[in-house]
Amino acid sequence: MYNDRLYADGVHSVLLAEWEMLCSTPLVIRNGYHIAYSDSAKSKTRYHNLNLKWRNKENQEFEVSSLYYGYEICNDQVCSFHFVSPNSIRGALRSWSIRNFVHPDLYPTMNPATNKDEEAMGSHKACVLKGFARSVTGCELIASLFGLAADEGESTMPSNAGRLIIETERFAEAELCPVDVGGVKMETTGGPGNVRREMIARNPLDRMTHASVDGGLHRFLEIARGARFKVHLRIINPLDCDLGLLGLWVSELNDGMLRIGGLSSIGRGRMEIQKQTYELWRRPNAPKLQGHALIGEEASSSNCNDIMAGILARYVISPEALPRFADYLKDFTGGGDIASLS
């Protein structure tokens, strides 16, 4: 049965994973804002002296959907930079895991009802209990790693933040990069520029009338293919099935079946993991993983700068060993047929 007090016995081990990601296709991570650009060309078919102003749009004709970005203090100045939100990575991994491991009848378990709808809350609670009654429904695995949004006021409703924590680093470009617009370079005024970007124009069609939707052309920024960034994953008190799931994520990312960001239906968001490392830090009395034979001997941590050096013992797991942990996922998969869940 699912344990909603995952850390009741403390933290006995931590798995640290690092992925270096390469954008095999353009990447779109929107932030919901629109910014302005200028074009001094008299003809709409030709771009001339383009400039991305990075300020609020002046009119719809010259608006651009912005990319996700953040801020930092650098030399007593506020500087902005593009990066991939950890929530985008986490959401993509969670959605893929739900589709592949959770029985379709139990999808509502992962999305609780609003507190204002008592009937829906009751149905959701019943769905949660039904899902956790058997581990093979996949709910236990997803809730343990990603957490389960539930009403903490209900003593019988399990709730936690999950054992998986994800952090991302900014894109690696060091210089201010202009925006490519069909081979024409658009200079930027203010705003982040630490990665190569493209401005793409789309003309979405209404699926019923097949005519252009209101607003006509829509322009948006996207990260150009070839960009690189790092992702750090941390799993508290890892299990054998967690390592197997990591191996599946890597395989699906490299195969293009698991994509990051928006517009994946038109080919955006394909990633390739260029480099990957895995370290297991554990207390001497930590529960031993069943697949411990696939984990390297203890490595010397005397030259390691990690904060856990000298406190926990360090082990190395090779990327080639991860797929062999997939067998331990069998206890969480299958889901049974619909009749078995009724």
MIGU-188111 format. One record per residue (C-alpha): residue number from 1; residue in one letter; x, z, y. Coordinates in Angstrom, 3 decimals. Example, Ala and Ser with C-alpha at 12.3 -4.5 7.8 and 13.67 -1.06 7.14 Angstrom:
BEGIN
<k->1, r->a, px->12.300, pz->7.800, py->-4.500>;
<k->2, r->s, px->13.670, pz->7.140, py->-1.060>;
//
This chain:
BEGIN
<k->1, r->m, px->0.000, pz->0.000, py->0.000>;
<k->2, r->y, px->1.153, pz->-0.729, py->3.536>;
<k->3, r->n, px->3.045, pz->2.085, py->5.237>;
<k->4, r->d, px->2.144, pz->2.399, py->8.914>;
<k->5, r->r, px->4.957, pz->4.924, py->9.449>;
<k->6, r->l, px->7.846, pz->2.607, py->8.730>;
<k->7, r->y, px->10.467, pz->4.856, py->10.275>;
<k->8, r->a, px->9.217, pz->8.207, py->9.004>;
<k->9, r->d, px->12.482, pz->8.636, py->7.054>;
<k->10, r->g, px->14.651, pz->7.293, py->9.870>;
<k->11, r->v, px->16.787, pz->4.168, py->10.046>;
<k->12, r->h, px->19.032, pz->3.842, py->7.010>;
<k->13, r->s, px->20.136, pz->0.205, py->7.398>;
<k->14, r->v, px->20.063, pz->-2.705, py->9.851>;
<k->15, r->l, px->20.430, pz->-6.420, py->9.200>;
<k->16, r->l, px->21.968, pz->-8.425, py->12.052>;
<k->17, r->a, px->21.586, pz->-12.202, py->12.015>;
<k->18, r->e, px->22.878, pz->-14.729, py->14.537>;
<k->19, r->w, px->21.781, pz->-18.366, py->14.725>;
<k->20, r->e, px->23.336, pz->-21.024, py->16.930>;
<k->21, r->m, px->20.500, pz->-23.453, py->17.559>;
<k->22, r->l, px->20.824, pz->-27.132, py->18.451>;
<k->23, r->c, px->17.872, pz->-29.009, py->19.952>;
<k->24, r->s, px->17.530, pz->-32.073, py->17.712>;
<k->25, r->t, px->14.628, pz->-33.248, py->19.881>;
<k->26, r->p, px->13.605, pz->-32.318, py->23.439>;
<k->27, r->l, px->12.252, pz->-28.797, py->23.790>;
<k->28, r->v, px->9.289, pz->-27.663, py->25.893>;
<k->29, r->i, px->8.888, pz->-23.963, py->26.729>;
<k->30, r->r, px->6.415, pz->-23.741, py->29.603>;
<k->31, r->n, px->5.858, pz->-20.767, py->31.887>;
<k->32, r->g, px->2.462, pz->-21.750, py->33.289>;
<k->33, r->y, px->3.686, pz->-22.672, py->36.784>;
<k->34, r->h, px->3.891, pz->-25.982, py->38.634>;
<k->35, r->i, px->6.633, pz->-26.859, py->41.081>;
<k->36, r->a, px->7.105, pz->-29.756, py->43.504>;
<k->37, r->y, px->9.318, pz->-32.815, py->43.622>;
<k->38, r->s, px->9.721, pz->-35.501, py->46.273>;
<k->39, r->d, px->10.114, pz->-39.266, py->45.982>;
<k->40, r->s, px->10.921, pz->-41.398, py->49.011>;
<k->41, r->a, px->10.138, pz->-44.675, py->47.222>;
<k->42, r->k, px->7.201, pz->-46.611, py->48.634>;
<k->43, r->s, px->6.304, pz->-48.029, py->45.212>;
<k->44, r->k, px->5.099, pz->-45.709, py->42.473>;
<k->45, r->t, px->6.847, pz->-47.868, py->39.869>;
<k->46, r->r, px->10.323, pz->-47.119, py->41.232>;
<k->47, r->y, px->12.036, pz->-43.771, py->41.709>;
<k->48, r->h, px->14.255, pz->-43.407, py->44.760>;
<k->49, r->n, px->16.025, pz->-40.325, py->46.179>;
<k->50, r->l, px->14.210, pz->-37.940, py->43.895>;
<k->51, r->n, px->14.516, pz->-34.236, py->44.600>;
<k->52, r->l, px->13.164, pz->-31.276, py->42.665>;
<k->53, r->k, px->12.316, pz->-28.716, py->45.337>;
<k->54, r->w, px->11.577, pz->-25.778, py->43.010>;
<k->55, r->r, px->8.807, pz->-24.400, py->45.133>;
<k->56, r->n, px->5.037, pz->-24.343, py->44.971>;
<k->57, r->k, px->3.458, pz->-27.760, py->44.612>;
<k->58, r->e, px->2.238, pz->-29.448, py->47.773>;
<k->59, r->n, px->-0.222, pz->-31.799, py->46.093>;
<k->60, r->q, px->-1.139, pz->-32.796, py->42.566>;
<k->61, r->e, px->0.547, pz->-36.171, py->42.808>;
<k->62, r->f, px->3.996, pz->-34.581, py->43.094>;
<k->63, r->e, px->3.682, pz->-31.576, py->40.790>;
<k->64, r->v, px->5.791, pz->-30.826, py->37.727>;
<k->65, r->s, px->5.098, pz->-28.327, py->34.954>;
<k->66, r->s, px->7.982, pz->-25.882, py->35.019>;
<k->67, r->l, px->10.185, pz->-24.596, py->32.197>;
<k->68, r->y, px->10.635, pz->-20.969, py->31.210>;
<k->69, r->y, px->13.313, pz->-19.163, py->33.219>;
<k->70, r->g, px->14.554, pz->-15.690, py->34.151>;
<k->71, r->y, px->16.589, pz->-13.933, py->36.835>;
<k->72, r->e, px->19.793, pz->-11.914, py->37.107>;
<k->73, r->i, px->21.894, pz->-10.359, py->39.877>;
<k->74, r->c, px->25.183, pz->-12.245, py->40.288>;
<k->75, r->n, px->27.600, pz->-11.493, py->43.146>;
<k->76, r->d, px->24.876, pz->-9.612, py->45.010>;
<k->77, r->q, px->22.568, pz->-12.624, py->44.785>;
<k->78, r->v, px->19.493, pz->-13.296, py->42.707>;
<k->79, r->c, px->20.234, pz->-16.174, py->40.334>;
<k->80, r->s, px->17.850, pz->-17.938, py->37.957>;
<k->81, r->f, px->18.571, pz->-19.475, py->34.567>;
<k->82, r->h, px->16.725, pz->-21.274, py->31.786>;
<k->83, r->f, px->16.435, pz->-19.677, py->28.366>;
<k->84, r->v, px->14.107, pz->-19.735, py->25.374>;
<k->85, r->s, px->11.751, pz->-16.786, py->25.364>;
<k->86, r->p, px->12.222, pz->-14.521, py->22.307>;
<k->87, r->n, px->8.425, pz->-14.475, py->22.048>;
<k->88, r->s, px->8.461, pz->-18.246, py->21.440>;
<k->89, r->i, px->10.851, pz->-17.811, py->18.507>;
<k->90, r->r, px->8.956, pz->-14.805, py->17.186>;
<k->91, r->g, px->5.595, pz->-16.541, py->17.519>;
<k->92, r->a, px->6.788, pz->-19.656, py->15.688>;
<k->93, r->l, px->8.238, pz->-17.624, py->12.811>;
<k->94, r->r, px->5.107, pz->-15.471, py->12.588>;
<k->95, r->s, px->2.715, pz->-18.432, py->12.616>;
<k->96, r->w, px->4.679, pz->-20.230, py->9.900>;
<k->97, r->s, px->4.810, pz->-17.077, py->7.761>;
<k->98, r->i, px->1.068, pz->-16.484, py->8.103>;
<k->99, r->r, px->0.258, pz->-20.080, py->7.137>;
<k->100, r->n, px->2.483, pz->-19.883, py->4.060>;
<k->101, r->f, px->1.919, pz->-16.336, py->2.792>;
<k->102, r->v, px->-1.465, pz->-15.068, py->3.967>;
<k->103, r->h, px->-4.688, pz->-16.038, py->2.229>;
<k->104, r->p, px->-6.833, pz->-18.117, py->4.656>;
<k->105, r->d, px->-9.732, pz->-15.677, py->4.254>;
<k->106, r->l, px->-7.527, pz->-12.966, py->5.727>;
<k->107, r->y, px->-6.300, pz->-14.749, py->8.857>;
<k->108, r->p, px->-8.580, pz->-12.520, py->11.014>;
<k->109, r->t, px->-6.467, pz->-9.556, py->9.869>;
<k->110, r->m, px->-3.661, pz->-10.783, py->12.108>;
<k->111, r->n, px->-5.907, pz->-11.181, py->15.176>;
<k->112, r->p, px->-7.932, pz->-8.057, py->15.987>;
<k->113, r->a, px->-11.272, pz->-8.191, py->17.761>;
<k->114, r->t, px->-11.842, pz->-6.938, py->21.283>;
<k->115, r->n, px->-12.610, pz->-3.254, py->21.705>;
<k->116, r->k, px->-15.868, pz->-4.172, py->23.458>;
<k->117, r->d, px->-17.339, pz->-5.712, py->20.299>;
<k->118, r->e, px->-18.008, pz->-2.861, py->17.870>;
<k->119, r->e, px->-19.420, pz->-5.126, py->15.173>;
<k->120, r->a, px->-16.395, pz->-7.409, py->15.296>;
<k->121, r->m, px->-14.066, pz->-4.394, py->15.249>;
<k->122, r->g, px->-15.805, pz->-3.124, py->12.121>;
<k->123, r->s, px->-15.427, pz->-6.493, py->10.430>;
<k->124, r->h, px->-11.765, pz->-6.616, py->11.409>;
<k->125, r->k, px->-11.129, pz->-3.137, py->10.023>;
<k->126, r->a, px->-12.745, pz->-4.114, py->6.731>;
<k->127, r->c, px->-10.609, pz->-7.252, py->6.631>;
<k->128, r->v, px->-7.440, pz->-5.208, py->7.241>;
<k->129, r->l, px->-8.234, pz->-2.790, py->4.423>;
<k->130, r->k, px->-9.065, pz->-5.675, py->2.093>;
<k->131, r->g, px->-5.819, pz->-7.430, py->2.936>;
<k->132, r->f, px->-3.649, pz->-4.357, py->2.415>;
<k->133, r->a, px->-5.366, pz->-3.403, py->-0.837>;
<k->134, r->r, px->-3.156, pz->-5.946, py->-2.619>;
<k->135, r->s, px->0.381, pz->-6.865, py->-1.610>;
<k->136, r->v, px->0.017, pz->-10.453, py->-2.839>;
<k->137, r->t, px->-2.316, pz->-11.266, py->0.052>;
<k->138, r->g, px->0.738, pz->-11.520, py->2.305>;
<k->139, r->c, px->-0.699, pz->-9.192, py->4.977>;
<k->140, r->e, px->1.672, pz->-6.366, py->4.103>;
<k->141, r->l, px->4.732, pz->-8.574, py->4.508>;
<k->142, r->i, px->3.645, pz->-9.965, py->7.905>;
<k->143, r->a, px->2.564, pz->-6.582, py->9.291>;
<k->144, r->s, px->5.760, pz->-4.899, py->8.145>;
<k->145, r->l, px->8.030, pz->-7.433, py->9.859>;
<k->146, r->f, px->6.045, pz->-8.489, py->12.925>;
<k->147, r->g, px->3.847, pz->-5.450, py->13.426>;
<k->148, r->l, px->0.108, pz->-5.189, py->13.402>;
<k->149, r->a, px->-1.991, pz->-5.028, py->16.548>;
<k->150, r->a, px->-4.574, pz->-2.344, py->15.886>;
<k->151, r->d, px->-6.442, pz->0.397, py->17.700>;
<k->152, r->e, px->-4.110, pz->3.389, py->17.501>;
<k->153, r->g, px->-7.020, pz->5.664, py->18.305>;
<k->154, r->e, px->-8.342, pz->5.042, py->14.810>;
<k->155, r->s, px->-6.429, pz->7.304, py->12.419>;
<k->156, r->t, px->-7.225, pz->4.985, py->9.520>;
<k->157, r->m, px->-6.010, pz->1.849, py->11.318>;
<k->158, r->p, px->-2.318, pz->1.179, py->10.642>;
<k->159, r->s, px->-0.271, pz->0.143, py->13.634>;
<k->160, r->n, px->3.416, pz->-0.398, py->14.379>;
<k->161, r->a, px->5.757, pz->-2.618, py->16.333>;
<k->162, r->g, px->7.294, pz->-4.203, py->13.228>;
<k->163, r->r, px->10.836, pz->-4.181, py->11.877>;
<k->164, r->l, px->11.928, pz->-7.547, py->13.328>;
<k->165, r->i, px->13.438, pz->-7.704, py->16.817>;
<k->166, r->i, px->14.516, pz->-11.033, py->18.358>;
<k->167, r->e, px->16.731, pz->-11.700, py->21.370>;
<k->168, r->t, px->17.961, pz->-15.004, py->22.778>;
<k->169, r->e, px->20.887, pz->-16.078, py->24.943>;
<k->170, r->r, px->20.673, pz->-18.555, py->27.787>;
<k->171, r->f, px->21.598, pz->-22.198, py->27.392>;
<k->172, r->a, px->25.343, pz->-22.699, py->27.401>;
<k->173, r->e, px->25.752, pz->-25.242, py->30.240>;
<k->174, r->a, px->27.814, pz->-23.743, py->33.068>;
<k->175, r->e, px->27.298, pz->-26.235, py->35.887>;
<k->176, r->l, px->24.189, pz->-27.165, py->37.848>;
<k->177, r->c, px->22.604, pz->-30.048, py->35.947>;
<k->178, r->p, px->20.381, pz->-32.644, py->37.631>;
<k->179, r->v, px->17.148, pz->-33.760, py->36.009>;
<k->180, r->d, px->17.033, pz->-37.116, py->34.229>;
<k->181, r->v, px->14.011, pz->-39.265, py->35.087>;
<k->182, r->g, px->14.150, pz->-42.454, py->33.048>;
<k->183, r->g, px->17.855, pz->-42.901, py->33.705>;
<k->184, r->v, px->17.602, pz->-41.841, py->37.357>;
<k->185, r->k, px->19.144, pz->-38.509, py->38.332>;
<k->186, r->m, px->16.927, pz->-36.138, py->40.294>;
<k->187, r->e, px->18.815, pz->-33.505, py->42.261>;
<k->188, r->t, px->17.477, pz->-29.961, py->42.447>;
<k->189, r->t, px->17.043, pz->-27.636, py->45.385>;
<k->190, r->g, px->17.110, pz->-24.033, py->44.232>;
<k->191, r->g, px->15.991, pz->-22.874, py->40.835>;
<k->192, r->p, px->17.922, pz->-22.786, py->37.550>;
<k->193, r->g, px->20.037, pz->-25.702, py->36.411>;
<k->194, r->n, px->22.086, pz->-24.366, py->33.503>;
<k->195, r->v, px->20.912, pz->-26.984, py->31.007>;
<k->196, r->r, px->20.225, pz->-30.723, py->30.940>;
<k->197, r->r, px->16.545, pz->-31.463, py->31.569>;
<k->198, r->e, px->14.265, pz->-34.460, py->31.661>;
<k->199, r->m, px->11.081, pz->-35.092, py->33.623>;
<k->200, r->i, px->8.542, pz->-36.794, py->31.403>;
<k->201, r->a, px->5.233, pz->-38.317, py->32.497>;
<k->202, r->r, px->2.252, pz->-38.249, py->30.149>;
<k->203, r->n, px->-1.231, pz->-39.640, py->30.510>;
<k->204, r->p, px->-3.396, pz->-37.564, py->28.152>;
<k->205, r->l, px->-6.530, pz->-39.213, py->26.818>;
<k->206, r->d, px->-9.909, pz->-37.641, py->26.289>;
<k->207, r->r, px->-10.445, pz->-37.485, py->22.540>;
<k->208, r->m, px->-14.129, pz->-38.378, py->22.886>;
<k->209, r->t, px->-14.044, pz->-41.179, py->25.469>;
<k->210, r->h, px->-10.394, pz->-42.234, py->24.971>;
<k->211, r->a, px->-10.153, pz->-42.473, py->28.746>;
<k->212, r->s, px->-7.624, pz->-40.682, py->30.930>;
<k->213, r->v, px->-8.448, pz->-37.045, py->31.507>;
<k->214, r->d, px->-9.008, pz->-35.750, py->35.003>;
<k->215, r->g, px->-5.833, pz->-35.653, py->37.041>;
<k->216, r->g, px->-4.229, pz->-38.794, py->35.668>;
<k->217, r->l, px->-0.517, pz->-38.527, py->34.997>;
<k->218, r->h, px->0.959, pz->-35.152, py->34.116>;
<k->219, r->r, px->4.667, pz->-34.595, py->34.680>;
<k->220, r->f, px->6.604, pz->-31.819, py->32.994>;
<k->221, r->l, px->10.182, pz->-30.706, py->32.512>;
<k->222, r->e, px->11.704, pz->-30.483, py->29.058>;
<k->223, r->i, px->15.089, pz->-29.460, py->27.715>;
<k->224, r->a, px->17.069, pz->-32.539, py->26.685>;
<k->225, r->r, px->18.159, pz->-32.949, py->23.077>;
<k->226, r->g, px->21.635, pz->-31.633, py->22.339>;
<k->227, r->a, px->21.178, pz->-28.316, py->24.167>;
<k->228, r->r, px->22.436, pz->-25.206, py->22.380>;
<k->229, r->f, px->21.534, pz->-21.531, py->22.513>;
<k->230, r->k, px->21.908, pz->-18.460, py->20.325>;
<k->231, r->v, px->19.247, pz->-16.343, py->18.671>;
<k->232, r->h, px->19.876, pz->-12.774, py->17.523>;
<k->233, r->l, px->17.573, pz->-11.276, py->14.893>;
<k->234, r->r, px->17.602, pz->-7.611, py->13.925>;
<k->235, r->i, px->15.658, pz->-6.271, py->10.946>;
<k->236, r->i, px->15.386, pz->-2.506, py->10.548>;
<k->237, r->n, px->15.512, pz->-1.117, py->6.994>;
<k->238, r->p, px->15.670, pz->-4.635, py->5.472>;
<k->239, r->l, px->14.199, pz->-5.474, py->2.071>;
<k->240, r->d, px->15.222, pz->-8.136, py->-0.423>;
<k->241, r->c, px->12.159, pz->-10.185, py->0.545>;
<k->242, r->d, px->13.287, pz->-10.151, py->4.191>;
<k->243, r->l, px->16.508, pz->-11.921, py->3.234>;
<k->244, r->g, px->14.554, pz->-14.457, py->1.221>;
<k->245, r->l, px->12.274, pz->-15.094, py->4.177>;
<k->246, r->l, px->15.279, pz->-15.638, py->6.459>;
<k->247, r->g, px->16.528, pz->-18.290, py->4.059>;
<k->248, r->l, px->13.151, pz->-20.054, py->4.108>;
<k->249, r->w, px->13.028, pz->-19.981, py->7.910>;
<k->250, r->v, px->16.462, pz->-21.588, py->8.119>;
<k->251, r->s, px->15.506, pz->-24.287, py->5.613>;
<k->252, r->e, px->12.218, pz->-25.068, py->7.372>;
<k->253, r->l, px->13.870, pz->-25.177, py->10.802>;
<k->254, r->n, px->16.539, pz->-27.587, py->9.592>;
<k->255, r->d, px->13.927, pz->-29.760, py->7.856>;
<k->256, r->g, px->11.804, pz->-29.957, py->11.013>;
<k->257, r->m, px->8.783, pz->-28.288, py->9.412>;
<k->258, r->l, px->9.118, pz->-25.185, py->11.606>;
<k->259, r->r, px->9.354, pz->-26.081, py->15.294>;
<k->260, r->i, px->9.769, pz->-24.135, py->18.501>;
<k->261, r->g, px->7.781, pz->-24.447, py->21.729>;
<k->262, r->g, px->4.973, pz->-26.792, py->22.671>;
<k->263, r->l, px->4.114, pz->-30.448, py->22.059>;
<k->264, r->s, px->5.350, pz->-30.358, py->18.456>;
<k->265, r->s, px->2.583, pz->-32.845, py->17.603>;
<k->266, r->i, px->4.428, pz->-35.520, py->19.574>;
<k->267, r->g, px->7.858, pz->-34.696, py->18.190>;
<k->268, r->r, px->9.148, pz->-31.906, py->20.421>;
<k->269, r->g, px->10.787, pz->-28.650, py->19.374>;
<k->270, r->r, px->12.830, pz->-29.608, py->16.306>;
<k->271, r->m, px->15.800, pz->-27.298, py->15.848>;
<k->272, r->e, px->18.940, pz->-27.398, py->13.741>;
<k->273, r->i, px->20.896, pz->-24.251, py->12.951>;
<k->274, r->q, px->24.548, pz->-25.159, py->13.486>;
<k->275, r->k, px->26.054, pz->-21.768, py->12.667>;
<k->276, r->q, px->24.622, pz->-18.649, py->11.070>;
<k->277, r->t, px->26.038, pz->-15.219, py->10.266>;
<k->278, r->y, px->24.483, pz->-12.188, py->8.562>;
<k->279, r->e, px->25.736, pz->-8.600, py->8.559>;
<k->280, r->l, px->24.182, pz->-5.650, py->6.772>;
<k->281, r->w, px->24.942, pz->-2.202, py->8.188>;
<k->282, r->r, px->23.848, pz->0.715, py->6.014>;
<k->283, r->r, px->24.294, pz->4.423, py->5.434>;
<k->284, r->p, px->26.032, pz->5.433, py->2.204>;
<k->285, r->n, px->22.795, pz->6.999, py->0.934>;
<k->286, r->a, px->20.583, pz->4.048, py->1.963>;
<k->287, r->p, px->18.379, pz->2.536, py->-0.766>;
<k->288, r->k, px->20.319, pz->-0.229, py->-2.483>;
<k->289, r->l, px->18.866, pz->-3.721, py->-2.325>;
<k->290, r->q, px->17.932, pz->-5.205, py->-5.684>;
<k->291, r->g, px->20.004, pz->-8.262, py->-4.887>;
<k->292, r->h, px->23.076, pz->-6.216, py->-3.968>;
<k->293, r->a, px->25.225, pz->-8.386, py->-6.259>;
<k->294, r->l, px->24.719, pz->-11.253, py->-3.760>;
<k->295, r->i, px->26.108, pz->-9.186, py->-0.881>;
<k->296, r->g, px->29.820, pz->-9.257, py->-0.116>;
<k->297, r->e, px->32.063, pz->-6.275, py->-0.571>;
<k->298, r->e, px->32.362, pz->-3.882, py->2.332>;
<k->299, r->a, px->34.298, pz->-5.507, py->5.144>;
<k->300, r->s, px->36.673, pz->-3.613, py->7.361>;
<k->301, r->s, px->34.973, pz->-2.628, py->10.601>;
<k->302, r->s, px->38.118, pz->-1.417, py->12.344>;
<k->303, r->n, px->38.306, pz->-4.615, py->14.407>;
<k->304, r->c, px->34.555, pz->-4.866, py->14.951>;
<k->305, r->n, px->33.183, pz->-4.125, py->18.413>;
<k->306, r->d, px->29.637, pz->-3.576, py->17.218>;
<k->307, r->i, px->28.073, pz->-0.319, py->18.383>;
<k->308, r->m, px->27.435, pz->0.650, py->14.752>;
<k->309, r->a, px->31.104, pz->0.401, py->13.725>;
<k->310, r->g, px->32.344, pz->3.750, py->12.443>;
<k->311, r->i, px->28.798, pz->4.996, py->11.919>;
<k->312, r->l, px->27.429, pz->2.666, py->9.235>;
<k->313, r->a, px->29.226, pz->0.674, py->6.553>;
<k->314, r->r, px->29.325, pz->-3.085, py->7.141>;
<k->315, r->y, px->28.597, pz->-5.765, py->4.538>;
<k->316, r->v, px->28.585, pz->-9.534, py->4.873>;
<k->317, r->i, px->25.918, pz->-11.831, py->3.427>;
<k->318, r->s, px->26.772, pz->-15.520, py->3.116>;
<k->319, r->p, px->24.156, pz->-18.074, py->4.246>;
<k->320, r->e, px->24.400, pz->-19.665, py->0.798>;
<k->321, r->a, px->23.136, pz->-16.432, py->-0.787>;
<k->322, r->l, px->19.885, pz->-16.250, py->1.219>;
<k->323, r->p, px->17.901, pz->-18.781, py->-0.881>;
<k->324, r->r, px->18.616, pz->-16.671, py->-3.982>;
<k->325, r->f, px->16.704, pz->-13.794, py->-2.397>;
<k->326, r->a, px->13.559, pz->-15.953, py->-2.226>;
<k->327, r->d, px->12.576, pz->-14.787, py->-5.721>;
<k->328, r->y, px->11.865, pz->-11.345, py->-4.261>;
<k->329, r->l, px->9.087, pz->-12.874, py->-2.140>;
<k->330, r->k, px->6.975, pz->-13.429, py->-5.241>;
<k->331, r->d, px->5.595, pz->-9.902, py->-4.963>;
<k->332, r->f, px->4.085, pz->-10.834, py->-1.565>;
<k->333, r->t, px->2.835, pz->-14.340, py->-2.269>;
<k->334, r->g, px->0.144, pz->-15.940, py->-4.369>;
<k->335, r->g, px->-2.805, pz->-14.540, py->-2.424>;
<k->336, r->g, px->-5.135, pz->-14.972, py->-5.378>;
<k->337, r->d, px->-8.333, pz->-17.005, py->-5.234>;
<k->338, r->i, px->-11.253, pz->-16.391, py->-2.931>;
<k->339, r->a, px->-13.209, pz->-14.603, py->-5.653>;
<k->340, r->s, px->-10.460, pz->-12.032, py->-6.092>;
<k->341, r->l, px->-10.676, pz->-11.142, py->-2.402>;
<k->342, r->s, px->-14.405, pz->-10.636, py->-2.241>;
//
